[in-house]
Amino acid sequence: QVQLVESGGGLVQPGGSLRLSCAASGDTTCISAMTWHREIPGKERELVAGMTSGGSPYYLDSVKGRFTISRDFAKHTVDLEMNSLKSEDTAVYYCAAEPQLQPSCGLFDYWGQGIQVTVSL
């Protein structure tokens, strides 16, 4: 099993910045890609950014150029630096990890509990 814990959310004004962090513990050898998702009330959860086990980042189009994902493979952490925040970035942000393709790692993604990010005056 893998446990994920997010930190760093909060309230920020439009145009401001926040950094989210996610720390993994447990059987971290089961982790493949690590990702950030967000959920806005009334909308489906969407993938915001991710980084593969090989270190390749990918982003939702609407956050490209504003958000940066980084991953520390030794510490089993993944961060999301969010700049030029907009009101539409307000959501609950979730850290997730995809399991390695090994029977002992299970079939489903691991998820954190979520953390609120509010962009407002």
C-alpha positions as CSV (number, residue, x, y, z in Angstrom):
1,Q,0.0,0.0,0.0
2,V,1.0,3.6,-0.7
3,Q,-0.1,6.6,1.3
4,L,-0.1,10.1,-0.1
5,V,-0.3,13.3,1.9
6,E,-0.8,16.7,0.4
7,S,0.2,20.0,1.9
8,G,0.5,23.7,0.9
9,G,-3.0,24.7,-0.2
10,G,-4.8,27.7,1.0
11,L,-6.2,31.1,-0.1
12,V,-4.4,33.3,-2.6
13,Q,-5.3,36.4,-4.6
14,P,-5.6,36.2,-8.4
15,G,-2.1,36.5,-10.0
16,G,-0.5,35.0,-6.9
17,S,1.4,31.7,-6.4
18,L,1.1,28.6,-4.3
19,R,3.2,25.5,-4.1
20,L,1.6,22.1,-3.4
21,S,3.6,19.2,-2.0
22,C,2.8,15.5,-1.9
23,A,4.7,13.0,0.1
24,A,4.4,9.3,-0.5
25,S,5.1,6.6,2.1
26,G,4.6,2.9,2.4
27,D,5.5,0.6,-0.5
28,T,7.0,3.4,-2.6
29,T,8.5,0.8,-5.0
30,C,5.0,0.4,-6.3
31,I,4.9,4.0,-7.6
32,S,5.1,4.7,-11.3
33,A,3.9,8.1,-12.5
34,M,2.8,10.7,-10.0
35,T,0.1,13.2,-10.9
36,W,-1.9,16.1,-9.6
37,H,-5.7,16.3,-10.3
38,R,-8.3,18.8,-9.3
39,E,-12.0,18.7,-8.7
40,I,-14.3,21.7,-9.1
41,P,-17.8,21.4,-7.6
42,G,-20.2,20.2,-10.3
43,K,-17.4,19.2,-12.6
44,E,-15.5,16.0,-13.2
45,R,-12.1,15.6,-11.7
46,E,-9.4,16.5,-14.2
47,L,-5.7,15.7,-14.6
48,V,-3.7,18.9,-14.1
49,A,-0.1,17.7,-14.3
50,G,1.9,14.5,-14.1
51,M,5.4,13.2,-14.2
52,T,6.3,9.8,-15.5
53,S,8.8,7.4,-13.7
54,G,11.3,8.5,-16.4
55,G,10.9,12.2,-15.4
56,S,8.8,13.4,-18.3
57,P,6.2,16.1,-17.3
58,Y,2.8,16.7,-18.9
59,Y,0.2,19.3,-18.3
60,L,-3.4,20.2,-18.8
61,D,-3.5,22.8,-21.6
62,S,-5.0,25.5,-19.4
63,V,-2.1,25.4,-16.9
64,K,0.8,25.2,-19.3
65,G,3.2,28.0,-18.7
66,R,1.8,28.7,-15.3
67,F,2.2,25.4,-13.4
68,T,5.3,23.4,-13.0
69,I,5.5,19.9,-11.6
70,S,8.6,18.5,-10.0
71,R,9.5,15.2,-8.5
72,D,12.1,14.1,-6.0
73,F,12.6,10.4,-6.7
74,A,14.8,9.8,-3.7
75,K,12.4,11.5,-1.3
76,H,9.2,10.1,-3.0
77,T,7.7,13.6,-3.3
78,V,6.0,15.5,-6.0
79,D,5.4,19.2,-6.0
80,L,3.2,21.5,-8.1
81,E,4.3,25.1,-8.4
82,M,1.3,27.2,-9.4
83,N,1.9,30.8,-10.6
84,S,-0.4,33.4,-12.2
85,L,-3.3,31.8,-10.4
86,K,-6.8,32.5,-11.7
87,S,-10.2,32.2,-10.0
88,E,-10.9,29.2,-12.2
89,D,-8.0,27.4,-10.6
90,T,-10.1,27.2,-7.4
91,A,-10.6,23.5,-6.6
92,V,-9.7,20.7,-4.4
93,Y,-6.3,19.4,-5.6
94,Y,-5.4,15.7,-5.3
95,C,-2.1,14.0,-5.5
96,A,-2.2,10.5,-7.1
97,A,0.3,7.8,-8.0
98,E,-0.1,5.1,-10.7
99,P,1.0,1.7,-9.6
100,Q,3.8,-0.3,-11.2
101,L,2.7,-3.2,-13.3
102,Q,3.4,-5.8,-10.7
103,P,0.8,-8.0,-9.1
104,S,1.7,-6.9,-5.6
105,C,1.1,-3.2,-6.4
106,G,-2.6,-3.6,-7.2
107,L,-4.5,-2.3,-10.2
108,F,-5.8,1.1,-9.1
109,D,-4.2,4.5,-8.5
110,Y,-3.3,5.6,-5.1
111,W,-4.9,8.9,-4.0
112,G,-4.3,11.5,-1.3
113,Q,-7.1,13.1,0.7
114,G,-7.1,16.3,-1.3
115,I,-6.3,19.9,-0.4
116,Q,-8.3,23.1,-1.0
117,V,-6.9,25.8,-3.2
118,T,-9.0,29.0,-3.3
119,V,-8.1,31.9,-5.7
120,S,-10.0,35.0,-4.6
121,L,-9.7,38.6,-3.7
